[in-house]
Amino acid sequence: NTAPPISYSHKYINNFPISCGATEPSHPACGDSKRPQFGTRFLTDPREVFQHNAWDNVEWTDEQEAAAKKKVLENSQPLPPEKQEEYDSRANEYWNDFYTIHENRFFKDRHWLFTEFPELAPQCGLHQEPSADASATELLQEDSADQKQCTQLASLSLSDGEFPGSSATYRILEVGCGVGNTVFPILKTNNDPGLFVYCCDFSSTAVELVKTNPEYDPGRCFAFVHDLSDVEADYPVPDGTLDVVVLIFVLSALHPDKMQASISRLARLLKPGGVMLLRDYGRYDMAQLRFKKGRCLSENFYVRGDGTRVYFFTQDELHELFAGAGLEKVQSLVDRRLQVNRGKQLTMYRVWIQCKYRKAPCLPPDT
């Protein structure tokens, strides 16, 4: 496919986390069985680029990729170490300020998650189009029986005493929950009586917004403040008790040096057969190319105007992190999407990475 020249807009796309309503893709909620996975609207004729608001799996030309690399190199001079330390030490303050300013007005619920990550509502039964990694769902289905066996074994390792959701049979943790745009759709959509959802965020302001939301149900959900990069900090659940861990545009906010230890710590929380789901910024996403000089912290790691930070991944980098935590790849996809502002005749190239990694199922007991 031939893609139009790259166009950068400073007016219409805010340089905020992807949970912003202005930039995150909108998909129907679970229950719409006609909604396929991403990757079905192709731009075959560049003259038709403005006929739709977005195009899937847009191929980049060699010239585009070269231009993107050049743009990144031009703005790759890192800030002085003392300035980088300031952004690191004040990260909590910057995120609290962000949510204080925007509260819950700047976001929209991520109903598309149930199409891309059916593990969040296994009973939903969405029709899915086969993807480039069509064996992913089959792999997880093959392990379902093993997972049930492991659930019983995992329960034996729990410490004495109750913990939030201790009686649940299906536990999901979202790390970096923000104001609840993943958590609340899960609670609405997944009607499994054995479901319990945990959600945490670095920002105490964000967590308070979740807890004061009328849809927050302490009987099915537990929100708490947590620093993902602090691997010594306790989680409210024992190791080996979670079925799913969700990371949606959150790992990229960590300092690259802290990513491996953070993923390894989360992996310990998973049951054997449990899965970690991630969607995050990909290398040469429009947001990366729009950074000006004076915003680079280190290679592919930047600070926004509001003090929050963001990293732009490759698939290989993410695979190294998950494999380093002892997890097996189930799926790894690059979503190259062309978003269009038809009114202003602007084209905006987004690059996101989506992947699923699994903790090895437990071995059946010897007969």
C-alpha positions in Angstrom: 0.0 0.0 0.0 1.2 3.5 -0.8 0.8 5.9 2.1 0.6 9.7 1.8 3.4 11.9 3.2 3.7 12.2 6.9 1.9 15.2 8.3 2.4 16.5 11.8 -0.4 18.4 13.6 0.3 20.4 16.7 -3.2 21.8 16.8 -5.4 18.8 16.8 -3.5 16.0 18.7 -2.6 16.7 22.2 0.7 15.2 23.5 -0.9 13.4 26.4 -1.2 9.7 27.3 -3.2 7.6 24.8 -6.1 7.3 27.2 -7.1 10.8 26.1 -10.3 10.8 24.2 -8.7 12.8 21.4 -6.3 10.0 20.3 -7.5 6.6 21.5 -9.3 4.4 18.9 -13.0 4.1 19.5 -14.6 0.6 19.2 -18.0 -0.7 20.2 -18.5 -2.5 23.5 -18.6 -6.2 24.1 -21.8 -7.6 22.8 -21.4 -6.3 19.3 -20.5 -9.5 17.6 -20.0 -7.8 14.3 -16.9 -5.9 15.5 -13.8 -7.6 14.2 -10.3 -7.1 15.5 -8.2 -4.3 14.1 -6.7 -4.7 10.7 -9.7 -4.8 8.4 -9.9 -1.4 6.7 -7.1 -1.1 4.2 -6.0 1.9 2.2 -5.4 0.6 -1.3 -5.8 3.9 -3.2 -4.1 6.9 -1.7 -6.7 9.2 -3.4 -9.3 7.8 -1.0 -7.4 8.6 2.2 -10.0 11.1 3.4 -13.0 8.9 2.8 -12.7 7.4 6.4 -11.4 8.7 9.7 -8.9 5.8 10.1 -7.1 3.1 8.1 -5.6 -0.1 9.5 -2.3 -1.8 9.0 -1.0 1.0 6.8 2.3 0.1 5.2 5.1 2.7 5.5 7.3 3.4 2.6 11.1 3.2 3.0 11.2 7.0 2.6 8.7 7.4 5.5 10.7 5.2 7.8 13.9 7.0 6.9 12.3 10.4 7.6 11.0 9.1 10.9 14.5 7.9 12.0 16.0 11.2 10.9 13.4 13.2 12.9 14.1 11.1 16.0 17.9 11.6 15.7 17.5 15.3 15.3 15.8 15.5 18.7 17.8 12.9 20.6 20.2 15.1 22.6 19.4 14.1 26.2 18.7 16.6 28.9 21.3 17.1 31.7 21.4 14.4 34.4 20.1 16.8 37.1 17.1 17.7 35.0 16.3 14.0 34.4 16.6 13.3 38.1 14.1 16.0 38.8 11.5 14.5 36.4 12.1 11.1 38.0 11.8 12.2 41.6 8.7 14.4 40.9 6.9 11.8 38.7 4.1 11.3 41.3 3.6 15.1 41.5 3.3 15.4 37.7 0.7 12.6 37.4 -1.3 14.0 40.3 -1.4 17.4 38.6 -2.4 15.7 35.4 -5.5 14.0 36.9 -6.3 17.1 39.1 -6.6 19.2 35.9 -8.4 16.7 33.7 -10.3 14.6 36.3 -12.5 12.2 34.3 -13.5 14.6 31.5 -10.5 13.9 29.3 -11.0 10.2 28.8 -13.4 7.7 27.3 -14.0 4.0 28.2 -11.9 1.5 26.3 -14.6 -0.9 25.1 -12.3 -2.0 22.3 -10.4 -4.0 24.9 -12.9 -6.9 24.7 -12.3 -7.3 21.1 -8.5 -7.3 21.3 -8.3 -9.0 24.8 -11.2 -11.4 25.2 -9.5 -12.7 28.3 -11.0 -9.7 30.1 -14.5 -11.2 29.6 -14.1 -14.8 28.6 -17.8 -15.5 28.6 -18.6 -12.6 26.2 -18.1 -14.8 23.1 -17.1 -12.0 20.7 -16.7 -13.2 17.1 -13.1 -12.6 16.2 -11.4 -12.4 12.8 -8.3 -14.5 12.5 -5.2 -12.3 12.9 -1.5 -12.7 12.0 -1.2 -14.6 15.2 -4.3 -16.8 14.9 -3.0 -19.5 17.2 -3.1 -17.1 20.2 -6.6 -17.9 21.3 -6.1 -21.6 20.6 -3.1 -21.7 22.8 -5.0 -20.2 25.7 -7.9 -22.5 25.2 -5.6 -25.5 25.3 -4.4 -24.3 28.7 -7.8 -23.7 30.2 -8.0 -27.2 31.8 -4.5 -26.9 33.2 -5.4 -23.5 34.6 -8.3 -24.9 36.5 -6.1 -27.5 38.0 -3.5 -24.8 38.9 -6.2 -22.7 40.6 -6.6 -25.4 43.2 -2.8 -25.7 43.7 -2.4 -21.9 43.9 -5.0 -21.6 46.6 -2.8 -23.9 48.8 0.0 -21.2 48.8 -2.2 -18.4 50.1 -1.2 -17.0 53.5 -3.7 -17.4 56.3 -6.3 -14.6 56.5 -8.5 -12.8 54.1 -7.4 -10.4 51.3 -9.6 -8.4 49.0 -11.2 -10.8 46.5 -9.9 -13.9 48.3 -13.1 -15.8 47.5 -13.0 -14.9 43.7 -12.4 -17.5 41.1 -11.2 -15.1 38.3 -8.9 -12.2 39.3 -7.8 -9.3 37.0 -5.3 -6.6 37.9 -5.0 -3.4 35.9 -1.8 -1.5 36.5 -2.0 2.2 35.7 -5.8 2.3 35.9 -6.1 6.1 35.6 -9.7 7.1 36.2 -11.0 3.7 35.5 -11.6 3.6 31.7 -10.6 -0.1 31.6 -11.9 -1.2 35.0 -15.4 0.0 34.7 -16.1 -1.5 31.3 -14.8 -4.8 32.6 -17.1 -4.6 35.6 -20.0 -3.8 33.3 -19.3 -6.4 30.7 -17.9 -9.4 32.6 -20.9 -10.7 34.7 -19.0 -13.7 36.1 -20.0 -13.9 39.7 -16.5 -15.1 40.6 -14.8 -12.0 39.1 -12.8 -9.6 41.1 -10.9 -6.7 39.6 -7.9 -5.0 41.2 -6.7 -1.6 39.9 -3.9 0.6 40.9 -2.2 3.8 39.8 0.8 5.8 40.8 -1.4 8.9 41.2 -3.5 9.0 44.4 -5.7 11.6 42.7 -6.6 9.1 40.0 -7.3 6.3 42.5 -9.6 8.6 44.4 -11.5 9.4 41.2 -12.0 5.7 40.7 -13.2 5.2 44.3 -15.7 8.1 44.1 -17.1 6.9 40.8 -20.8 5.8 41.3 -19.9 2.6 39.4 -17.2 1.6 41.9 -18.3 -1.6 43.7 -16.1 -2.6 46.6 -17.6 -6.0 46.5 -16.2 -6.6 43.0 -13.2 -4.2 42.8 -10.4 -2.9 44.9 -8.5 0.3 43.9 -5.2 1.2 45.6 -2.2 3.5 45.1 0.9 1.7 43.9 4.3 2.6 42.3 4.9 -0.1 39.6 8.6 0.7 39.7 8.9 0.0 43.4 9.4 -3.8 43.3 9.7 -4.0 47.1 6.2 -2.6 47.6 3.5 -5.1 48.5 0.5 -5.9 46.4 -2.8 -6.7 48.1 -2.8 -10.2 46.7 -0.4 -13.1 47.2 1.9 -14.3 44.5 0.4 -16.8 42.1 -3.2 -15.7 42.4 -4.0 -13.5 39.3 -5.5 -14.8 36.1 -4.8 -11.6 34.1 -2.6 -8.6 34.5 -3.4 -5.6 32.2 -0.9 -2.9 31.1 -2.5 -0.3 28.9 -0.2 2.6 28.0 1.5 2.4 31.4 4.8 0.6 31.0 6.0 3.4 28.7 5.7 5.9 31.6 8.5 4.1 33.6 12.1 4.8 33.4 13.6 2.1 31.0 16.0 1.0 33.7 13.1 0.0 35.9 11.0 -1.9 33.4 12.5 -5.4 33.7 12.3 -5.6 37.4 8.7 -4.3 37.3 7.5 -6.9 34.8 9.3 -9.6 36.7 7.5 -8.6 39.9 4.1 -8.6 38.1 4.8 -12.0 36.6 5.1 -13.5 40.1 1.5 -12.5 40.8 0.2 -14.6 37.9 -1.2 -18.1 38.4 0.4 -20.8 36.2 -1.3 -20.3 32.8 -2.2 -16.7 33.7 -1.6 -14.0 31.0 -0.2 -10.5 30.9 -1.8 -8.2 28.3 -0.1 -5.0 27.0 -0.9 -2.2 24.6 1.6 0.7 24.4 3.4 3.1 22.1 5.4 1.8 19.2 8.6 3.2 17.8 8.1 6.2 15.5 4.5 6.8 16.6 3.3 10.3 15.7 3.7 11.3 19.3 7.4 10.5 19.3 8.0 12.4 16.0 6.3 15.5 17.4 8.7 16.0 20.3 10.9 19.0 19.8 14.5 19.5 21.0 14.9 19.7 24.7 12.4 16.9 25.5 14.6 13.8 25.2 15.6 12.1 28.4 17.4 9.1 26.8 17.1 7.0 23.7 13.4 6.9 22.7 12.4 8.2 26.2 10.9 11.7 26.4 9.2 14.1 28.8 6.0 15.9 27.9 5.2 19.5 28.6 3.3 18.5 31.7 6.3 16.6 33.2 5.0 13.1 32.5 7.3 10.7 30.6 6.9 8.3 27.7 8.9 5.6 26.0 8.4 4.2 22.5 8.9 0.4 22.2 9.8 -2.1 19.5 8.4 -5.6 19.6 11.9 -7.0 20.3 12.3 -4.8 23.3 9.0 -5.9 24.8 9.8 -9.6 24.1 13.0 -9.3 25.9 11.3 -7.8 29.0 8.6 -10.5 29.1 10.9 -13.4 28.3 13.2 -12.0 31.0 10.4 -12.5 33.4 9.9 -16.1 32.4 6.8 -15.6 30.3 5.9 -17.2 27.0 4.8 -15.2 23.9 1.2 -15.8 22.9 0.8 -12.8 20.6 2.7 -9.8 19.4 1.3 -7.4 16.9 2.1 -3.9 15.6 -0.9 -1.7 14.9 0.1 0.9 12.3 -2.9 3.1 11.9 -3.5 6.2 9.8 -5.9 8.6 11.5 -7.4 11.3 9.4 -8.8 14.7 10.1 -11.0 15.1 7.0 -12.0 18.7 7.8 -8.4 19.9 7.9 -7.1 17.4 5.4 -4.5 16.1 7.9 -3.0 12.6 8.1 -1.6 11.3 11.4 0.4 8.1 11.7 0.0 6.1 14.9 2.0 3.1 15.9 0.9 0.9 18.8 2.2 -2.5 20.0 -0.2 -5.1 21.4 1.0 -8.3 23.0 0.0 -11.2 25.2 2.5 -13.2 27.3 1.7 -16.2 29.4 3.1 -17.8 32.5 3.8 -21.5 31.9 1.0 -23.8 33.0 1.7 -26.0 35.9 2.7 -29.6 35.3 0.0 -32.2 36.1 0.8 -34.2 39.3 2.5 -37.5 38.8 0.1 -40.4 38.6 
